[in-house]
Amino acid sequence: METDRTDKEILRKGLRQMGICLLLMFTGPILLYVSFSNKEKTLYIPLIIVSIILCFLAIFFLFKGINTILDSMFNKK
């Protein structure tokens, strides 16, 4: 009888996505803070847009990473 085990390749993929999420969770808000503190610069609006996109990408990779890790544990392919 075969036992249920964690699929290690899918788990690595999920952990990689969580690492990307961690990176984006720091860069997005830091870039947003920097852009709000320099309102007189010419790149004010583009920096805000890029930082908000990075924050949304962090949330996306968080949900995708958790979902992938759970799929690896419960053998959903």
C-alpha positions in Angstrom: 0.0 0.0 0.0 1.4 3.4 -1.0 1.5 6.1 1.6 0.6 9.7 1.0 3.7 11.8 0.8 4.5 15.4 0.0 5.4 16.0 -3.6 8.8 17.7 -3.2 9.0 19.3 -6.6 5.6 21.1 -6.1 6.7 22.0 -2.6 9.9 23.6 -4.0 7.8 25.6 -6.5 5.5 26.8 -3.7 8.5 27.8 -1.5 10.0 29.7 -4.4 6.7 31.6 -4.9 6.7 32.4 -1.2 10.3 33.7 -1.5 9.2 36.0 -4.4 6.3 37.1 -2.2 8.7 37.9 0.7 10.9 40.0 -1.6 7.9 41.9 -3.0 6.4 42.4 0.5 9.5 44.5 1.3 10.2 46.2 -2.0 6.6 47.4 -2.7 6.0 49.3 0.6 9.6 50.7 0.7 9.2 52.0 -2.8 5.8 53.4 -1.9 7.3 55.2 1.1 10.1 56.6 -1.0 7.8 57.9 -3.7 5.5 59.5 -1.1 8.4 61.3 0.6 9.6 62.8 -2.7 6.5 64.5 -4.1 8.5 67.2 -6.0 10.4 64.7 -8.2 9.4 64.0 -11.8 9.0 60.3 -11.3 6.5 60.6 -8.5 3.5 59.2 -10.3 5.3 56.3 -12.1 6.9 55.2 -8.8 3.6 55.1 -7.1 2.1 53.1 -9.9 5.0 50.6 -9.9 5.0 50.3 -6.1 1.2 49.6 -6.0 1.6 47.0 -8.7 4.4 45.3 -6.6 2.2 45.3 -3.5 -0.6 43.6 -5.5 1.9 41.1 -6.9 3.0 40.3 -3.4 -0.6 39.4 -2.4 -1.0 37.4 -5.6 2.2 35.4 -5.0 1.2 34.9 -1.3 -2.1 33.2 -2.2 -0.5 31.3 -5.1 2.4 30.0 -2.9 0.1 28.9 -0.1 -2.2 27.1 -2.6 0.8 25.4 -4.2 2.2 24.2 -0.9 -1.2 22.9 0.2 -1.5 21.1 -3.2 1.9 19.4 -2.6 0.9 18.2 0.8 -2.5 16.8 -0.2 -1.4 15.4 -3.6 -3.7 17.5 -5.7 -2.3 17.6 -9.2 
